Amino acid sequence: MDRFLQGRTALVTGSTSGIGLAIARALATAGARVAINGLGSPEQIDAALASVREAGAEACHFGADLRRPEEIAALMAQVQDWGTLDVLVNCAGIQHAAPLAEQPISKWDDIIAINLSAAFHTMQQALPGMAERGYGRVVNIASVHGLVASKNKAPYVASKFGIVGLSKVAALEYAAAGSRDSGGVTVNCVCPGWVETPLIEPQVQAHRNGGSRDDGVRALLEEKQPSQRMSLPEDIAAMVVWLCRREAHNLTGAALPMDGAWTAQ
C-alpha cells in the first residue's frame, strides 16, 4: 500500500455519501487524515466517519451550510486548526432539472451557491497556504456538463462550466508555486459522465423494458455515453488520488473527462 499522503490533511466537501465518500476513503487509504463535510443524519455521518477510518486514517466531520459564506469561513478555520490543509476536494453539489423558463429562482441561487460559489470560498482560503508550503492539490468535481450542455439543466450546467473556468484561473495564478521536488500547487477538475450511484437507480429501472439491469444501463446511456457503462465512485476517487501525487506537479488547469467518450463526439 502506497501511503504517499502520510502526514497530509485533506478536506472533501459533500463526502458523507456517494462520490465524495469514495474520495475521502481513497485519500485515507493513501495516508491522509480526512476532514469530511456534508449532509446527513447523525447516524449517516457516523457511518461515513467509520468508513473513512476503516481505510486507515484519522477522520473528523465539520458541518457547514455551503450556501452561506460565513459558515464556509468557519469551516475552513476549523479544518485548518485541525490540520494544515494540503488537499482540497470540492465535491458537494445539487441539481434540479426543469426547462429554463420554469426553473425556480431559489433553485438557481442554491445550485450556483453550492456548486460554484462554495468552491470559490474554499479555494480562496486554502490556496495561499498551499503556495507558502510549496505543495497543494485542489480537485474540483465538475461534470461532463462543465464541458457540454444538456436541456433542462441551466443552473447545473452554468455552475459546472463556471467551476471549470474558476479552476483554470486558479491554476494559472498558482502554477509557479513550489517546485518539482515539493510537488507544486495544482488545480484541476474531474468531469464525470454517468456514475453508478443510488440516485440514478430509478432511471436504470425505467429503461429496462423487461430486460436485465445491464440492458437498462445501456438503454439509459446509449444516447450520450458511447461506452454504455457507468463509472464507479471509486473510479473517480482513484483519479483524484493520482492527481495528488508529486508526479502530477505539471498537470494543472485541466478538465479531465471520465465520460466514456461522451465529449469526444
C-alpha positions in Angstrom: 0.0 0.0 0.0 1.5 3.4 -1.1 0.7 5.8 1.7 2.3 8.8 -0.1 -0.1 11.2 1.6 1.0 10.2 5.2 1.2 13.4 7.2 -1.1 15.3 4.9 -4.6 16.7 5.6 -7.4 16.7 3.2 -10.9 18.3 3.1 -13.6 16.7 1.0 -16.9 18.6 0.8 -20.0 16.6 0.1 -18.4 13.5 1.5 -20.9 11.9 3.7 -22.1 9.7 0.8 -21.6 8.8 -2.9 -18.6 10.0 -4.9 -17.4 12.3 -2.0 -17.3 9.4 0.4 -15.4 7.3 -2.0 -12.8 10.1 -2.5 -12.5 10.5 1.3 -11.9 6.8 1.7 -9.3 6.7 -1.1 -7.4 9.7 0.3 -7.4 8.0 3.7 -6.0 4.8 2.1 -3.2 6.9 0.7 -2.4 8.1 4.2 -4.1 11.4 4.5 -6.2 12.4 7.6 -9.5 13.5 6.2 -12.0 16.2 7.1 -15.4 15.3 5.8 -18.3 17.7 5.3 -21.8 17.0 4.1 -25.4 16.5 4.9 -26.9 13.5 6.7 -28.4 12.3 10.0 -26.0 11.8 12.9 -26.1 8.1 12.1 -25.2 8.7 8.5 -22.3 10.9 9.4 -21.1 8.4 12.0 -21.2 5.7 9.3 -19.3 7.9 6.9 -16.6 8.6 9.5 -16.3 4.9 10.4 -15.9 4.1 6.7 -13.1 6.6 6.3 -11.4 5.4 9.5 -11.6 1.8 8.3 -9.4 2.9 5.4 -6.7 3.6 7.9 -6.7 7.3 8.7 -7.9 9.8 11.2 -11.2 11.5 10.2 -13.4 14.2 11.5 -16.7 15.7 10.4 -17.1 19.5 10.0 -20.6 20.9 9.4 -21.4 23.9 7.3 -24.2 25.2 5.1 -22.3 25.7 1.9 -24.8 28.3 0.7 -23.5 30.6 3.4 -20.0 32.2 3.0 -19.8 32.9 6.7 -20.3 29.2 7.5 -17.7 28.2 4.9 -15.2 30.6 6.5 -15.9 29.0 9.9 -15.5 25.5 8.3 -12.1 26.4 6.8 -10.9 27.9 10.0 -11.9 24.8 12.0 -10.3 22.4 9.4 -7.0 24.4 9.3 -6.9 24.4 13.1 -7.3 20.6 13.0 -4.5 20.2 10.4 -2.6 22.1 7.8 -4.7 21.7 4.7 -2.8 20.1 1.8 -5.6 18.6 -0.3 -9.0 20.3 -1.1 -11.7 18.4 -3.0 -14.9 20.3 -3.7 -17.4 17.6 -4.4 -20.6 19.0 -2.9 -23.3 19.5 -5.5 -27.0 19.6 -6.1 -29.2 19.7 -9.3 -32.7 20.5 -10.3 -34.0 19.6 -13.7 -36.6 21.8 -15.4 -36.8 24.0 -18.5 -35.0 27.3 -18.1 -38.3 29.3 -18.1 -39.6 27.1 -15.3 -36.5 27.0 -13.1 -37.4 28.3 -9.6 -35.2 31.3 -8.8 -34.4 29.7 -5.4 -33.1 26.6 -7.1 -30.8 28.7 -9.3 -29.5 30.6 -6.3 -28.9 27.4 -4.3 -27.2 25.5 -7.2 -24.8 28.3 -8.0 -24.0 28.8 -4.3 -23.3 25.2 -3.5 -21.8 24.0 -6.8 -19.7 27.1 -7.7 -19.5 29.8 -5.1 -18.6 27.4 -2.3 -15.6 26.2 -4.2 -14.5 29.9 -4.7 -14.7 30.4 -1.0 -12.8 27.2 0.0 -10.1 27.8 -2.7 -9.6 31.4 -1.6 -9.0 30.2 2.0 -6.8 27.2 1.1 -4.6 28.2 -1.8 -2.3 30.9 -0.2 -1.2 28.5 2.5 -0.6 25.7 -0.1 1.6 28.1 -2.1 3.6 29.1 1.0 4.4 25.5 1.8 5.1 24.5 -1.9 2.6 21.7 -2.1 -1.2 21.7 -2.6 -3.9 20.0 -4.5 -7.3 21.3 -5.4 -9.5 18.9 -7.2 -13.0 20.2 -8.2 -15.5 17.6 -9.1 -17.2 19.2 -12.1 -19.1 17.1 -14.6 -19.4 16.3 -18.2 -21.8 19.2 -18.0 -18.9 21.5 -17.4 -17.8 20.7 -21.0 -21.1 20.2 -22.9 -24.7 21.2 -22.1 -28.0 19.3 -21.8 -31.5 20.6 -21.9 -33.4 21.4 -18.6 -30.2 21.8 -16.6 -29.5 25.5 -16.9 -28.3 26.3 -13.4 -26.3 23.0 -13.1 -24.6 23.4 -16.4 -23.8 27.1 -15.6 -22.3 26.1 -12.3 -20.2 23.4 -13.8 -18.9 25.5 -16.7 -18.2 28.1 -14.1 -16.1 25.8 -11.9 -14.0 24.7 -14.9 -13.3 28.3 -15.6 -12.6 29.2 -12.0 -10.2 26.2 -11.8 -8.3 27.4 -14.9 -7.8 30.9 -13.4 -6.6 29.5 -10.1 -4.2 27.1 -11.9 -2.6 30.0 -13.8 -2.2 32.1 -10.7 -0.5 29.3 -8.7 1.3 27.4 -11.4 4.7 28.6 -10.4 4.3 27.9 -6.6 6.6 25.3 -5.2 8.8 23.1 -7.2 9.0 19.7 -8.8 10.6 18.3 -5.6 8.0 19.8 -3.3 5.2 18.8 -5.6 3.9 22.3 -6.5 0.3 23.5 -6.3 -2.2 22.3 -8.9 -5.8 23.0 -9.5 -7.8 20.6 -11.7 -11.4 19.4 -12.5 -12.6 15.9 -12.9 -15.6 15.7 -15.2 -17.6 12.5 -14.7 -20.3 11.3 -17.1 -22.7 8.8 -15.7 -21.7 7.4 -12.3 -23.1 4.3 -10.6 -24.9 5.8 -7.5 -28.2 5.0 -5.9 -29.6 8.3 -7.2 -29.7 7.0 -10.8 -31.2 3.6 -10.0 -34.8 4.7 -10.7 -33.7 5.8 -14.2 -32.0 2.5 -14.8 -35.1 0.6 -13.8 -37.3 2.7 -16.0 -35.1 1.9 -19.1 -35.1 -1.9 -18.6 -38.2 -2.6 -20.7 -38.4 -6.1 -19.3 -34.6 -6.8 -19.8 -31.8 -7.1 -17.3 -30.3 -4.3 -15.3 -27.4 -4.1 -17.7 -29.9 -3.7 -20.5 -31.4 -0.8 -18.6 -28.0 0.8 -18.1 -27.2 0.5 -21.8 -30.5 2.0 -22.8 -30.1 4.9 -20.4 -26.6 5.7 -21.6 -26.8 4.9 -25.3 -27.8 8.4 -26.4 -24.8 10.2 -24.9 -22.2 7.9 -23.4 -20.7 5.6 -26.1 -19.1 3.2 -23.6 -22.6 2.3 -22.4 -21.2 1.6 -19.0 -21.0 3.8 -15.9 -18.1 4.7 -13.8 -17.9 3.7 -10.2 -17.4 6.3 -7.4 -14.1 4.5 -6.7 -13.0 5.2 -10.3 -13.4 9.0 -9.7 -11.7 8.6 -6.4 -8.7 6.9 -8.0 -8.2 9.8 -10.4 -8.4 12.3 -7.5 -5.7 10.4 -5.6 -3.4 10.2 -8.6 -3.7 14.0 -9.1 -2.3 14.3 -5.5 0.9 12.6 -6.4 4.1 14.6 -6.7 4.5 13.3 -10.3 1.3 15.3 -11.2 3.1 18.6 -10.4 2.7 19.7 -14.0 -0.8 18.6 -14.6 -2.8 21.7 -13.7 -5.6 23.7 -15.2 -7.1 20.6 -16.8 -10.7 19.4 -17.0 -10.4 15.7 -17.2 -13.4 13.9 -18.6 -14.3 10.4 -17.3 -17.3 10.1 -19.6 -17.0 7.0 -21.8 -16.2 9.3 -24.8 -19.3 11.4 -24.3 -17.4 14.6 -25.0 -15.3 13.0 -27.9 -18.4 13.2 -30.1 
